[in-house]
Amino acid sequence: MTRELQVENELGIHARPAQHIVKIASRYKADFFIVKDGHRINGKSILGVLMLAAEQGSTVLLEADGEGATDLLDELEQLFQDRFYES
């Protein structure tokens, strides 16, 4: 399963948003990856998420496979829509 989402918060995915992403992803058994500009990282690794350097306006592809994949992507999509609680 995949979802393509846009980073809308002003500062992009910095430490706090990365922490939110990893915290949510870690609650699920599904494998989870984030793809940006051809780079695919483990979405359960805070260092991997930070290394994406996803700035405001960039598009990322979320990939999840396994138990809870749909719920994981739904929860992360809401997090992105809520601008990582930074608006």
DORO-511686 format. One record per atom (N, C-alpha, C, CB): residue in one letter; atom name; x, y, z. Coordinates in nm, 2 decimals. Each point is the difference from the previous one (the first is absolute). Glycine has a CB too. Layout:
BEGIN
@residuo=A	atomo=CA	x=X	y=Y	z=Z $
...
This chain:
BEGIN
@residuo=M	atomo=N	x=0.08	y=-0.12	z=0.00 $
@residuo=M	atomo=CA	x=-0.08	y=0.12	z=0.00 $
@residuo=M	atomo=C	x=0.09	y=0.12	z=0.00 $
@residuo=M	atomo=CB	x=-0.19	y=-0.12	z=0.12 $
@residuo=T	atomo=N	x=0.14	y=0.23	z=-0.19 $
@residuo=T	atomo=CA	x=0.08	y=0.12	z=-0.01 $
@residuo=T	atomo=C	x=-0.09	y=0.12	z=0.02 $
@residuo=T	atomo=CB	x=0.17	y=-0.11	z=-0.15 $
@residuo=R	atomo=N	x=-0.11	y=0.22	z=0.19 $
@residuo=R	atomo=CA	x=-0.07	y=0.13	z=0.01 $
@residuo=R	atomo=C	x=0.10	y=0.10	z=-0.04 $
@residuo=R	atomo=CB	x=-0.16	y=-0.07	z=0.18 $
@residuo=E	atomo=N	x=0.12	y=0.16	z=-0.27 $
@residuo=E	atomo=CA	x=0.09	y=0.11	z=-0.04 $
@residuo=E	atomo=C	x=-0.05	y=0.13	z=0.08 $
@residuo=E	atomo=CB	x=0.06	y=-0.10	z=-0.23 $
@residuo=L	atomo=N	x=0.03	y=0.16	z=0.31 $
@residuo=L	atomo=CA	x=-0.04	y=0.11	z=0.08 $
@residuo=L	atomo=C	x=0.10	y=0.12	z=-0.02 $
@residuo=L	atomo=CB	x=-0.11	y=-0.16	z=0.17 $
@residuo=Q	atomo=N	x=0.06	y=0.28	z=-0.15 $
@residuo=Q	atomo=CA	x=0.08	y=0.12	z=-0.01 $
@residuo=Q	atomo=C	x=0.03	y=0.05	z=0.14 $
@residuo=Q	atomo=CB	x=-0.10	y=0.05	z=-0.22 $
@residuo=V	atomo=N	x=0.22	y=-0.01	z=0.24 $
@residuo=V	atomo=CA	x=0.04	y=0.06	z=0.13 $
@residuo=V	atomo=C	x=-0.04	y=0.15	z=0.00 $
@residuo=V	atomo=CB	x=0.20	y=-0.16	z=0.02 $
@residuo=E	atomo=N	x=-0.29	y=0.19	z=0.07 $
@residuo=E	atomo=CA	x=-0.06	y=0.14	z=-0.01 $
@residuo=E	atomo=C	x=0.05	y=0.09	z=0.11 $
@residuo=E	atomo=CB	x=-0.20	y=-0.10	z=-0.10 $
@residuo=N	atomo=N	x=0.25	y=0.04	z=0.21 $
@residuo=N	atomo=CA	x=0.04	y=0.09	z=0.11 $
@residuo=N	atomo=C	x=0.13	y=0.08	z=-0.04 $
@residuo=N	atomo=CB	x=-0.10	y=-0.16	z=0.17 $
@residuo=E	atomo=N	x=0.11	y=0.28	z=-0.11 $
@residuo=E	atomo=CA	x=0.10	y=0.10	z=-0.05 $
@residuo=E	atomo=C	x=0.14	y=-0.06	z=0.01 $
@residuo=E	atomo=CB	x=-0.15	y=0.18	z=0.08 $
@residuo=L	atomo=N	x=0.19	y=-0.25	z=0.03 $
@residuo=L	atomo=CA	x=0.13	y=-0.04	z=0.02 $
@residuo=L	atomo=C	x=0.03	y=-0.14	z=-0.06 $
@residuo=L	atomo=CB	x=0.00	y=0.13	z=0.20 $
@residuo=G	atomo=N	x=-0.09	y=-0.19	z=-0.27 $
@residuo=G	atomo=CA	x=0.02	y=-0.14	z=-0.06 $
@residuo=G	atomo=C	x=0.01	y=-0.10	z=0.11 $
@residuo=G	atomo=CB	x=0.12	y=0.11	z=-0.19 $
@residuo=I	atomo=N	x=-0.06	y=-0.23	z=0.15 $
@residuo=I	atomo=CA	x=0.01	y=-0.11	z=0.10 $
@residuo=I	atomo=C	x=0.14	y=0.02	z=0.07 $
@residuo=I	atomo=CB	x=-0.15	y=-0.16	z=-0.14 $
@residuo=H	atomo=N	x=0.14	y=0.23	z=0.25 $
@residuo=H	atomo=CA	x=0.12	y=0.01	z=0.09 $
@residuo=H	atomo=C	x=-0.01	y=-0.10	z=0.11 $
@residuo=H	atomo=CB	x=0.03	y=0.25	z=-0.06 $
@residuo=A	atomo=N	x=0.04	y=-0.23	z=0.17 $
@residuo=A	atomo=CA	x=0.00	y=-0.09	z=0.11 $
@residuo=A	atomo=C	x=-0.13	y=-0.04	z=0.06 $
@residuo=A	atomo=CB	x=0.22	y=0.09	z=0.05 $
@residuo=R	atomo=N	x=-0.30	y=0.01	z=-0.02 $
@residuo=R	atomo=CA	x=-0.13	y=-0.02	z=0.07 $
@residuo=R	atomo=C	x=-0.10	y=-0.08	z=-0.09 $
@residuo=R	atomo=CB	x=0.03	y=0.21	z=0.13 $
@residuo=P	atomo=N	x=-0.05	y=-0.17	z=-0.26 $
@residuo=P	atomo=CA	x=-0.08	y=-0.08	z=-0.09 $
@residuo=P	atomo=C	x=0.05	y=-0.14	z=-0.02 $
@residuo=P	atomo=CB	x=-0.07	y=0.21	z=-0.11 $
@residuo=A	atomo=N	x=0.20	y=-0.22	z=0.10 $
@residuo=A	atomo=CA	x=0.06	y=-0.14	z=-0.02 $
@residuo=A	atomo=C	x=-0.03	y=-0.08	z=0.12 $
@residuo=A	atomo=CB	x=0.19	y=0.10	z=-0.14 $
@residuo=Q	atomo=N	x=-0.18	y=-0.05	z=0.26 $
@residuo=Q	atomo=CA	x=-0.04	y=-0.07	z=0.12 $
@residuo=Q	atomo=C	x=-0.14	y=-0.05	z=0.00 $
@residuo=Q	atomo=CB	x=0.17	y=0.14	z=0.13 $
@residuo=H	atomo=N	x=-0.26	y=-0.05	z=-0.18 $
@residuo=H	atomo=CA	x=-0.14	y=-0.04	z=0.00 $
@residuo=H	atomo=C	x=-0.02	y=-0.12	z=-0.10 $
@residuo=H	atomo=CB	x=-0.07	y=0.24	z=0.05 $
@residuo=I	atomo=N	x=0.13	y=-0.23	z=-0.17 $
@residuo=I	atomo=CA	x=-0.01	y=-0.10	z=-0.10 $
@residuo=I	atomo=C	x=0.05	y=-0.13	z=0.05 $
@residuo=I	atomo=CB	x=0.03	y=0.17	z=-0.18 $
@residuo=V	atomo=N	x=0.09	y=-0.18	z=0.24 $
@residuo=V	atomo=CA	x=0.06	y=-0.12	z=0.05 $
@residuo=V	atomo=C	x=-0.09	y=-0.05	z=0.12 $
@residuo=V	atomo=CB	x=0.23	y=0.08	z=-0.07 $
@residuo=K	atomo=N	x=-0.28	y=0.00	z=0.15 $
@residuo=K	atomo=CA	x=-0.08	y=-0.04	z=0.12 $
@residuo=K	atomo=C	x=-0.12	y=-0.08	z=-0.05 $
@residuo=K	atomo=CB	x=0.09	y=0.20	z=0.14 $
@residuo=I	atomo=N	x=-0.16	y=-0.14	z=-0.24 $
@residuo=I	atomo=CA	x=-0.12	y=-0.06	z=-0.05 $
@residuo=I	atomo=C	x=0.04	y=-0.13	z=-0.07 $
@residuo=I	atomo=CB	x=-0.11	y=0.23	z=-0.03 $
@residuo=A	atomo=N	x=0.21	y=-0.23	z=-0.06 $
@residuo=A	atomo=CA	x=0.04	y=-0.12	z=-0.08 $
@residuo=A	atomo=C	x=0.04	y=-0.11	z=0.09 $
@residuo=A	atomo=CB	x=0.07	y=0.15	z=-0.18 $
@residuo=S	atomo=N	x=-0.01	y=-0.12	z=0.30 $
@residuo=S	atomo=CA	x=0.05	y=-0.11	z=0.09 $
@residuo=S	atomo=C	x=-0.11	y=-0.07	z=0.07 $
@residuo=S	atomo=CB	x=0.20	y=0.14	z=0.03 $
@residuo=R	atomo=N	x=-0.32	y=-0.09	z=-0.03 $
@residuo=R	atomo=CA	x=-0.11	y=-0.06	z=0.06 $
@residuo=R	atomo=C	x=-0.06	y=-0.11	z=-0.09 $
@residuo=R	atomo=CB	x=-0.05	y=0.21	z=0.13 $
@residuo=Y	atomo=N	x=0.09	y=-0.22	z=-0.25 $
@residuo=Y	atomo=CA	x=-0.06	y=-0.10	z=-0.10 $
@residuo=Y	atomo=C	x=0.10	y=-0.10	z=-0.04 $
@residuo=Y	atomo=CB	x=-0.15	y=0.18	z=-0.08 $
@residuo=K	atomo=N	x=0.11	y=-0.30	z=0.06 $
@residuo=K	atomo=CA	x=0.08	y=-0.11	z=-0.05 $
@residuo=K	atomo=C	x=0.04	y=0.01	z=-0.15 $
@residuo=K	atomo=CB	x=-0.11	y=-0.14	z=0.17 $
@residuo=A	atomo=N	x=0.03	y=0.22	z=-0.24 $
@residuo=A	atomo=CA	x=0.03	y=0.01	z=-0.15 $
@residuo=A	atomo=C	x=0.14	y=0.06	z=-0.02 $
@residuo=A	atomo=CB	x=-0.25	y=0.03	z=-0.04 $
@residuo=D	atomo=N	x=0.31	y=-0.08	z=-0.07 $
@residuo=D	atomo=CA	x=0.12	y=0.07	z=-0.05 $
@residuo=D	atomo=C	x=-0.04	y=0.13	z=-0.05 $
@residuo=D	atomo=CB	x=0.11	y=-0.22	z=-0.06 $
@residuo=F	atomo=N	x=-0.02	y=0.32	z=0.08 $
@residuo=F	atomo=CA	x=-0.03	y=0.14	z=-0.04 $
@residuo=F	atomo=C	x=0.12	y=0.07	z=-0.06 $
@residuo=F	atomo=CB	x=-0.18	y=0.01	z=0.18 $
@residuo=F	atomo=N	x=0.16	y=0.05	z=-0.30 $
@residuo=F	atomo=CA	x=0.11	y=0.07	z=-0.07 $
@residuo=F	atomo=C	x=-0.05	y=0.13	z=-0.05 $
@residuo=F	atomo=CB	x=0.11	y=-0.22	z=-0.06 $
@residuo=I	atomo=N	x=-0.02	y=0.32	z=0.05 $
@residuo=I	atomo=CA	x=-0.03	y=0.13	z=-0.06 $
@residuo=I	atomo=C	x=0.09	y=0.02	z=-0.11 $
@residuo=I	atomo=CB	x=-0.08	y=0.09	z=0.22 $
@residuo=V	atomo=N	x=0.03	y=-0.05	z=-0.34 $
@residuo=V	atomo=CA	x=0.08	y=0.03	z=-0.12 $
@residuo=V	atomo=C	x=-0.01	y=0.14	z=-0.03 $
@residuo=V	atomo=CB	x=-0.04	y=-0.23	z=-0.09 $
@residuo=K	atomo=N	x=0.15	y=0.30	z=0.06 $
@residuo=K	atomo=CA	x=0.01	y=0.13	z=-0.04 $
@residuo=K	atomo=C	x=0.12	y=0.02	z=-0.10 $
@residuo=K	atomo=CB	x=-0.10	y=0.08	z=0.22 $
@residuo=D	atomo=N	x=0.07	y=-0.03	z=-0.34 $
@residuo=D	atomo=CA	x=0.10	y=0.02	z=-0.10 $
@residuo=D	atomo=C	x=0.08	y=-0.12	z=-0.03 $
@residuo=D	atomo=CB	x=0.01	y=0.24	z=0.08 $
@residuo=G	atomo=N	x=-0.07	y=-0.36	z=-0.08 $
@residuo=G	atomo=CA	x=0.07	y=-0.12	z=-0.03 $
@residuo=G	atomo=C	x=0.07	y=-0.07	z=0.12 $
@residuo=G	atomo=CB	x=0.02	y=0.09	z=-0.23 $
@residuo=H	atomo=N	x=-0.02	y=-0.02	z=0.34 $
@residuo=H	atomo=CA	x=0.06	y=-0.06	z=0.12 $
@residuo=H	atomo=C	x=-0.11	y=-0.07	z=0.09 $
@residuo=H	atomo=CB	x=0.19	y=0.18	z=-0.01 $
@residuo=R	atomo=N	x=-0.17	y=-0.31	z=0.04 $
@residuo=R	atomo=CA	x=-0.10	y=-0.07	z=0.08 $
@residuo=R	atomo=C	x=0.07	y=-0.04	z=0.13 $
@residuo=R	atomo=CB	x=-0.11	y=-0.10	z=-0.21 $
@residuo=I	atomo=N	x=0.04	y=0.15	z=0.32 $
@residuo=I	atomo=CA	x=0.06	y=-0.02	z=0.13 $
@residuo=I	atomo=C	x=-0.10	y=-0.08	z=0.09 $
@residuo=I	atomo=CB	x=0.14	y=0.21	z=-0.02 $
@residuo=N	atomo=N	x=-0.09	y=-0.27	z=0.13 $
@residuo=N	atomo=CA	x=-0.09	y=-0.07	z=0.10 $
@residuo=N	atomo=C	x=-0.07	y=0.11	z=0.08 $
@residuo=N	atomo=CB	x=0.16	y=-0.20	z=0.01 $
@residuo=G	atomo=N	x=-0.29	y=0.21	z=-0.02 $
@residuo=G	atomo=CA	x=-0.08	y=0.10	z=0.07 $
@residuo=G	atomo=C	x=0.00	y=-0.01	z=0.15 $
@residuo=G	atomo=CB	x=-0.13	y=0.02	z=-0.21 $
@residuo=K	atomo=N	x=0.18	y=-0.13	z=0.26 $
@residuo=K	atomo=CA	x=0.01	y=-0.02	z=0.14 $
@residuo=K	atomo=C	x=0.13	y=0.04	z=0.06 $
@residuo=K	atomo=CB	x=-0.16	y=-0.19	z=-0.02 $
@residuo=S	atomo=N	x=0.25	y=0.25	z=-0.06 $
@residuo=S	atomo=CA	x=0.13	y=0.05	z=0.04 $
@residuo=S	atomo=C	x=0.00	y=0.15	z=0.00 $
@residuo=S	atomo=CB	x=0.11	y=-0.21	z=-0.09 $
@residuo=I	atomo=N	x=-0.10	y=0.27	z=0.21 $
@residuo=I	atomo=CA	x=0.00	y=0.15	z=0.00 $
@residuo=I	atomo=C	x=0.12	y=0.06	z=-0.08 $
@residuo=I	atomo=CB	x=-0.11	y=-0.02	z=0.23 $
@residuo=L	atomo=N	x=0.22	y=-0.05	z=-0.23 $
@residuo=L	atomo=CA	x=0.11	y=0.06	z=-0.08 $
@residuo=L	atomo=C	x=-0.03	y=-0.01	z=-0.15 $
@residuo=L	atomo=CB	x=0.16	y=-0.07	z=0.18 $
@residuo=G	atomo=N	x=-0.22	y=-0.04	z=-0.22 $
@residuo=G	atomo=CA	x=-0.04	y=-0.01	z=-0.14 $
@residuo=G	atomo=C	x=-0.10	y=0.11	z=-0.04 $
@residuo=G	atomo=CB	x=0.04	y=-0.25	z=0.01 $
@residuo=V	atomo=N	x=-0.14	y=0.27	z=0.07 $
@residuo=V	atomo=CA	x=-0.10	y=0.10	z=-0.02 $
@residuo=V	atomo=C	x=0.06	y=0.14	z=-0.01 $
@residuo=V	atomo=CB	x=-0.17	y=-0.14	z=0.11 $
@residuo=L	atomo=N	x=0.27	y=0.17	z=-0.02 $
@residuo=L	atomo=CA	x=0.06	y=0.13	z=0.00 $
@residuo=L	atomo=C	x=0.09	y=0.01	z=-0.13 $
@residuo=L	atomo=CB	x=0.00	y=0.00	z=0.25 $
@residuo=M	atomo=N	x=0.06	y=-0.10	z=-0.29 $
@residuo=M	atomo=CA	x=0.09	y=0.00	z=-0.12 $
@residuo=M	atomo=C	x=-0.07	y=0.03	z=-0.13 $
@residuo=M	atomo=CB	x=0.15	y=-0.16	z=0.12 $
@residuo=L	atomo=N	x=-0.28	y=0.14	z=-0.12 $
@residuo=L	atomo=CA	x=-0.08	y=0.04	z=-0.12 $
@residuo=L	atomo=C	x=0.00	y=0.14	z=-0.03 $
@residuo=L	atomo=CB	x=-0.14	y=-0.19	z=0.04 $
@residuo=A	atomo=N	x=0.16	y=0.28	z=0.06 $
@residuo=A	atomo=CA	x=0.00	y=0.14	z=-0.02 $
@residuo=A	atomo=C	x=-0.12	y=0.05	z=-0.07 $
@residuo=A	atomo=CB	x=0.25	y=0.00	z=0.00 $
@residuo=A	atomo=N	x=-0.37	y=-0.04	z=0.04 $
@residuo=A	atomo=CA	x=-0.12	y=0.03	z=-0.07 $
@residuo=A	atomo=C	x=-0.05	y=0.14	z=0.05 $
@residuo=A	atomo=CB	x=-0.06	y=-0.25	z=-0.02 $
@residuo=E	atomo=N	x=0.08	y=0.35	z=-0.07 $
@residuo=E	atomo=CA	x=-0.03	y=0.13	z=0.03 $
@residuo=E	atomo=C	x=-0.15	y=0.03	z=-0.03 $
@residuo=E	atomo=CB	x=0.24	y=0.07	z=-0.04 $
@residuo=Q	atomo=N	x=-0.29	y=0.05	z=0.08 $
@residuo=Q	atomo=CA	x=-0.14	y=0.04	z=-0.04 $
@residuo=Q	atomo=C	x=-0.02	y=-0.01	z=-0.15 $
@residuo=Q	atomo=CB	x=-0.01	y=0.15	z=0.21 $
@residuo=G	atomo=N	x=-0.10	y=-0.21	z=-0.25 $
@residuo=G	atomo=CA	x=-0.04	y=-0.01	z=-0.14 $
@residuo=G	atomo=C	x=0.05	y=-0.12	z=-0.07 $
@residuo=G	atomo=CB	x=0.01	y=0.24	z=0.00 $
@residuo=S	atomo=N	x=0.08	y=-0.32	z=0.07 $
@residuo=S	atomo=CA	x=0.05	y=-0.12	z=-0.06 $
@residuo=S	atomo=C	x=-0.11	y=-0.11	z=0.01 $
@residuo=S	atomo=CB	x=0.24	y=0.06	z=0.05 $
@residuo=T	atomo=N	x=-0.23	y=-0.16	z=-0.14 $
@residuo=T	atomo=CA	x=-0.09	y=-0.11	z=0.00 $
@residuo=T	atomo=C	x=0.07	y=-0.13	z=0.04 $
@residuo=T	atomo=CB	x=-0.13	y=0.11	z=-0.18 $
@residuo=V	atomo=N	x=0.07	y=-0.18	z=0.26 $
@residuo=V	atomo=CA	x=0.06	y=-0.13	z=0.05 $
@residuo=V	atomo=C	x=-0.10	y=-0.11	z=-0.03 $
@residuo=V	atomo=CB	x=0.14	y=0.11	z=0.18 $
@residuo=L	atomo=N	x=-0.09	y=-0.23	z=-0.20 $
@residuo=L	atomo=CA	x=-0.08	y=-0.12	z=-0.02 $
@residuo=L	atomo=C	x=0.01	y=-0.09	z=0.12 $
@residuo=L	atomo=CB	x=0.03	y=0.01	z=-0.25 $
@residuo=L	atomo=N	x=-0.14	y=-0.04	z=0.32 $
@residuo=L	atomo=CA	x=0.01	y=-0.09	z=0.11 $
@residuo=L	atomo=C	x=-0.04	y=-0.13	z=-0.05 $
@residuo=L	atomo=CB	x=-0.06	y=0.18	z=0.16 $
@residuo=E	atomo=N	x=0.13	y=-0.28	z=-0.12 $
@residuo=E	atomo=CA	x=-0.02	y=-0.14	z=-0.04 $
@residuo=E	atomo=C	x=-0.02	y=-0.09	z=0.13 $
@residuo=E	atomo=CB	x=0.13	y=0.03	z=-0.22 $
@residuo=A	atomo=N	x=-0.23	y=-0.10	z=0.23 $
@residuo=A	atomo=CA	x=-0.02	y=-0.09	z=0.11 $
@residuo=A	atomo=C	x=-0.05	y=-0.14	z=-0.04 $
@residuo=A	atomo=CB	x=-0.05	y=0.20	z=0.15 $
@residuo=D	atomo=N	x=0.10	y=-0.30	z=-0.09 $
@residuo=D	atomo=CA	x=-0.04	y=-0.14	z=-0.04 $
@residuo=D	atomo=C	x=0.00	y=-0.08	z=0.13 $
@residuo=D	atomo=CB	x=0.10	y=0.02	z=-0.23 $
@residuo=G	atomo=N	x=-0.21	y=-0.10	z=0.24 $
@residuo=G	atomo=CA	x=-0.01	y=-0.09	z=0.11 $
@residuo=G	atomo=C	x=-0.12	y=0.04	z=0.09 $
@residuo=G	atomo=CB	x=0.24	y=-0.04	z=-0.01 $
@residuo=E	atomo=N	x=-0.24	y=-0.02	z=0.13 $
@residuo=E	atomo=CA	x=-0.11	y=0.02	z=0.10 $
@residuo=E	atomo=C	x=-0.01	y=0.14	z=0.04 $
@residuo=E	atomo=CB	x=0.03	y=-0.23	z=0.08 $
@residuo=G	atomo=N	x=-0.15	y=0.29	z=-0.10 $
@residuo=G	atomo=CA	x=-0.02	y=0.14	z=0.05 $
@residuo=G	atomo=C	x=0.04	y=0.11	z=-0.10 $
@residuo=G	atomo=CB	x=0.03	y=-0.09	z=0.22 $
@residuo=A	atomo=N	x=0.01	y=0.05	z=-0.35 $
@residuo=A	atomo=CA	x=0.05	y=0.09	z=-0.09 $
@residuo=A	atomo=C	x=-0.10	y=0.11	z=-0.03 $
@residuo=A	atomo=CB	x=0.13	y=-0.18	z=-0.10 $
@residuo=T	atomo=N	x=-0.26	y=0.15	z=0.08 $
@residuo=T	atomo=CA	x=-0.10	y=0.10	z=-0.03 $
@residuo=T	atomo=C	x=-0.01	y=0.10	z=0.11 $
@residuo=T	atomo=CB	x=-0.12	y=-0.16	z=-0.15 $
@residuo=D	atomo=N	x=0.11	y=0.11	z=0.27 $
@residuo=D	atomo=CA	x=-0.02	y=0.09	z=0.12 $
@residuo=D	atomo=C	x=0.13	y=0.09	z=0.02 $
@residuo=D	atomo=CB	x=-0.15	y=-0.18	z=0.11 $
@residuo=L	atomo=N	x=0.26	y=0.12	z=-0.14 $
@residuo=L	atomo=CA	x=0.13	y=0.08	z=0.01 $
@residuo=L	atomo=C	x=0.00	y=0.11	z=-0.09 $
@residuo=L	atomo=CB	x=0.12	y=-0.20	z=0.07 $
@residuo=L	atomo=N	x=-0.16	y=0.18	z=-0.20 $
@residuo=L	atomo=CA	x=0.00	y=0.10	z=-0.10 $
@residuo=L	atomo=C	x=-0.11	y=0.10	z=0.03 $
@residuo=L	atomo=CB	x=0.09	y=-0.16	z=-0.17 $
@residuo=D	atomo=N	x=-0.20	y=0.12	z=0.22 $
@residuo=D	atomo=CA	x=-0.11	y=0.09	z=0.03 $
@residuo=D	atomo=C	x=0.05	y=0.10	z=0.11 $
@residuo=D	atomo=CB	x=-0.18	y=-0.18	z=-0.06 $
@residuo=E	atomo=N	x=0.24	y=0.12	z=0.17 $
@residuo=E	atomo=CA	x=0.05	y=0.08	z=0.11 $
@residuo=E	atomo=C	x=0.10	y=0.10	z=-0.05 $
@residuo=E	atomo=CB	x=-0.05	y=-0.18	z=0.16 $
@residuo=L	atomo=N	x=0.15	y=0.14	z=-0.24 $
@residuo=L	atomo=CA	x=0.10	y=0.09	z=-0.05 $
@residuo=L	atomo=C	x=-0.05	y=0.10	z=-0.09 $
@residuo=L	atomo=CB	x=0.16	y=-0.18	z=0.02 $
@residuo=E	atomo=N	x=-0.26	y=0.15	z=-0.10 $
@residuo=E	atomo=CA	x=-0.06	y=0.10	z=-0.09 $
@residuo=E	atomo=C	x=-0.07	y=0.11	z=0.08 $
@residuo=E	atomo=CB	x=-0.04	y=-0.18	z=-0.17 $
@residuo=Q	atomo=N	x=-0.02	y=0.14	z=0.28 $
@residuo=Q	atomo=CA	x=-0.06	y=0.10	z=0.09 $
@residuo=Q	atomo=C	x=0.11	y=0.09	z=0.06 $
@residuo=Q	atomo=CB	x=-0.20	y=-0.16	z=0.05 $
@residuo=L	atomo=N	x=0.31	y=0.10	z=-0.01 $
@residuo=L	atomo=CA	x=0.11	y=0.07	z=0.06 $
@residuo=L	atomo=C	x=0.05	y=0.11	z=-0.10 $
@residuo=L	atomo=CB	x=0.06	y=-0.20	z=0.14 $
@residuo=F	atomo=N	x=-0.05	y=0.16	z=-0.27 $
@residuo=F	atomo=CA	x=0.05	y=0.09	z=-0.10 $
@residuo=F	atomo=C	x=-0.11	y=0.11	z=-0.02 $
@residuo=F	atomo=CB	x=0.13	y=-0.18	z=-0.12 $
@residuo=Q	atomo=N	x=-0.25	y=0.15	z=0.12 $
@residuo=Q	atomo=CA	x=-0.11	y=0.10	z=-0.02 $
@residuo=Q	atomo=C	x=0.00	y=0.09	z=0.12 $
@residuo=Q	atomo=CB	x=-0.14	y=-0.16	z=-0.13 $
@residuo=D	atomo=N	x=0.17	y=0.12	z=0.25 $
@residuo=D	atomo=CA	x=0.01	y=0.08	z=0.12 $
@residuo=D	atomo=C	x=0.13	y=0.08	z=0.01 $
@residuo=D	atomo=CB	x=-0.15	y=-0.16	z=0.11 $
@residuo=R	atomo=N	x=0.23	y=0.15	z=-0.22 $
@residuo=R	atomo=CA	x=0.13	y=0.07	z=-0.01 $
@residuo=R	atomo=C	x=0.09	y=-0.03	z=0.12 $
@residuo=R	atomo=CB	x=-0.12	y=0.18	z=-0.12 $
@residuo=F	atomo=N	x=0.11	y=-0.31	z=0.17 $
@residuo=F	atomo=CA	x=0.09	y=-0.04	z=0.11 $
@residuo=F	atomo=C	x=-0.03	y=0.08	z=0.12 $
@residuo=F	atomo=CB	x=0.18	y=-0.08	z=-0.16 $
@residuo=Y	atomo=N	x=-0.30	y=0.13	z=0.18 $
@residuo=Y	atomo=CA	x=-0.05	y=0.07	z=0.12 $
@residuo=Y	atomo=C	x=0.08	y=0.13	z=0.01 $
@residuo=Y	atomo=CB	x=-0.06	y=-0.21	z=0.11 $
@residuo=E	atomo=N	x=0.11	y=0.27	z=-0.22 $
@residuo=E	atomo=CA	x=0.09	y=0.12	z=0.01 $
@residuo=E	atomo=C	x=-0.07	y=0.13	z=-0.05 $
@residuo=E	atomo=CB	x=0.19	y=-0.15	z=-0.02 $
@residuo=S	atomo=N	x=-0.31	y=0.14	z=-0.03 $
@residuo=S	atomo=CA	x=-0.06	y=0.12	z=-0.06 $
@residuo=S	atomo=C	x=-0.02	y=0.10	z=0.10 $
@residuo=S	atomo=CB	x=-0.11	y=-0.14	z=-0.18 $
